[in-house]
């Protein structure tokens, strides 16, 4: 029997609070938890409701010691701001460490065969966090922490695909000169954070697919089925990591892209198929953006259902 897909969550993620009216709110995970309750009734999914704390050593593989200490101090003083969009409360420290811990444990357990794949419903998100800077709602870069851990475990090549509406500048910057980590991002451009131009290829290990506002399913799916698949086959990763942002949905308040709910199901089929073909099925995705609650729940449901097929 095929191993189940792990669904990681933790009550600590609900305690991180950006303040009244902030789009990155606890309600995002409340709607996901109701989805997880339904999915875990099926043998193909297994919910994990307590995530380990990432260690300082694990975080420092991709972040500076100054950044680690600065985030910790801000949380202890909280509520406080690390940038105009990124605030913390004392509970944010545990949430951030458990978010990175979920990504790291999830990759290890997929690698060991305990799970076929994993999805981490976590907050705060991570892909904007740079090696020495918190920004864009993000404190630590959880997927970067997990990628560095996989390399520490002996893997030679890892790929990260980011389909959030915003370019994953933090992930791109952290691995800019590391040819072992291939990074591909499809995002709205120009848009926050202002990075991710088509011509930016770093040391050859990164590819961007910037899309103008108004682009929809056809443009993104053509890129995934064509250029992205060719690049993944060329890089031959041993593990596929996904920054899964659902804020390119046409209902999302922070997006100018026009993706449908069904498109996210196609993402699951394409990327799940890529993992099966190239890296023995090894795949882990973490939640990034997605701020329209119903669109987030429906899109994630379509994505997860596709991953199990």
Secondary structure in CASP SS format (residue, H / E / C, confidence):
PFRMAT SS
TARGET T0000
AUTHOR 0000-0000-0000
METHOD secondary structure of the structure
MODEL  1
X C 1.00
X C 1.00
X C 1.00
X C 1.00
X E 1.00
X E 1.00
X E 1.00
X E 1.00
X C 1.00
X C 1.00
X C 1.00
X H 1.00
X H 1.00
X H 1.00
X H 1.00
X C 1.00
X C 1.00
X C 1.00
X C 1.00
X C 1.00
X C 1.00
X C 1.00
X C 1.00
X C 1.00
X C 1.00
X C 1.00
X H 1.00
X H 1.00
X H 1.00
X H 1.00
X H 1.00
X H 1.00
X H 1.00
X H 1.00
X H 1.00
X H 1.00
X H 1.00
X H 1.00
X H 1.00
X C 1.00
X C 1.00
X C 1.00
X C 1.00
X C 1.00
X E 1.00
X E 1.00
X E 1.00
X E 1.00
X C 1.00
X C 1.00
X C 1.00
X C 1.00
X C 1.00
X C 1.00
X C 1.00
X H 1.00
X H 1.00
X H 1.00
X H 1.00
X C 1.00
X C 1.00
X C 1.00
X C 1.00
X C 1.00
X H 1.00
X H 1.00
X H 1.00
X H 1.00
X H 1.00
X H 1.00
X H 1.00
X H 1.00
X H 1.00
X H 1.00
X H 1.00
X H 1.00
X H 1.00
X C 1.00
X C 1.00
X E 1.00
X E 1.00
X E 1.00
X E 1.00
X C 1.00
X C 1.00
X E 1.00
X E 1.00
X E 1.00
X C 1.00
X C 1.00
X C 1.00
X H 1.00
X H 1.00
X H 1.00
X H 1.00
X H 1.00
X H 1.00
X H 1.00
X H 1.00
X H 1.00
X H 1.00
X H 1.00
X H 1.00
X H 1.00
X H 1.00
X H 1.00
X H 1.00
X H 1.00
X H 1.00
X H 1.00
X H 1.00
X H 1.00
X C 1.00
X C 1.00
X C 1.00
X C 1.00
X E 1.00
X E 1.00
X E 1.00
X E 1.00
X C 1.00
X C 1.00
X C 1.00
X C 1.00
X C 1.00
X C 1.00
X C 1.00
X C 1.00
X C 1.00
X E 1.00
X C 1.00
X C 1.00
X E 1.00
X C 1.00
X E 1.00
X C 1.00
X C 1.00
X E 1.00
X C 1.00
X C 1.00
X C 1.00
X H 1.00
X H 1.00
X H 1.00
X H 1.00
X H 1.00
X H 1.00
X H 1.00
X H 1.00
X H 1.00
X H 1.00
X H 1.00
X C 1.00
X C 1.00
X C 1.00
X C 1.00
X C 1.00
X E 1.00
X E 1.00
X E 1.00
X E 1.00
X E 1.00
X C 1.00
X C 1.00
X C 1.00
X C 1.00
X C 1.00
X C 1.00
X H 1.00
X H 1.00
X H 1.00
X H 1.00
X H 1.00
X H 1.00
X C 1.00
X C 1.00
X C 1.00
X C 1.00
X C 1.00
X C 1.00
X E 1.00
X E 1.00
X E 1.00
X E 1.00
X E 1.00
X E 1.00
X E 1.00
X E 1.00
X C 1.00
X C 1.00
X C 1.00
X C 1.00
X C 1.00
X C 1.00
X C 1.00
X C 1.00
X C 1.00
X C 1.00
X C 1.00
X C 1.00
X C 1.00
X C 1.00
X C 1.00
X C 1.00
X C 1.00
X E 1.00
X E 1.00
X E 1.00
X E 1.00
X E 1.00
X E 1.00
X C 1.00
X C 1.00
X C 1.00
X C 1.00
X E 1.00
X H 1.00
X H 1.00
X H 1.00
X H 1.00
X H 1.00
X H 1.00
X H 1.00
X H 1.00
X H 1.00
X H 1.00
X H 1.00
X H 1.00
X H 1.00
X H 1.00
X H 1.00
X H 1.00
X H 1.00
X H 1.00
X H 1.00
X C 1.00
X C 1.00
X C 1.00
X C 1.00
X E 1.00
X E 1.00
X E 1.00
X E 1.00
X E 1.00
X C 1.00
X C 1.00
X C 1.00
X C 1.00
X E 1.00
X C 1.00
X C 1.00
X C 1.00
X C 1.00
X C 1.00
X C 1.00
X C 1.00
X C 1.00
X E 1.00
X E 1.00
X C 1.00
X H 1.00
X H 1.00
X H 1.00
X H 1.00
X H 1.00
X H 1.00
X H 1.00
X H 1.00
X H 1.00
X H 1.00
X H 1.00
X H 1.00
X H 1.00
X H 1.00
X H 1.00
X H 1.00
X H 1.00
X H 1.00
X C 1.00
X C 1.00
X C 1.00
X C 1.00
X E 1.00
X E 1.00
X E 1.00
X E 1.00
X E 1.00
X C 1.00
X C 1.00
X C 1.00
X C 1.00
X C 1.00
X H 1.00
X H 1.00
X H 1.00
X H 1.00
X H 1.00
X H 1.00
X H 1.00
X H 1.00
X H 1.00
X H 1.00
X H 1.00
X H 1.00
X H 1.00
X H 1.00
X H 1.00
X C 1.00
X C 1.00
END
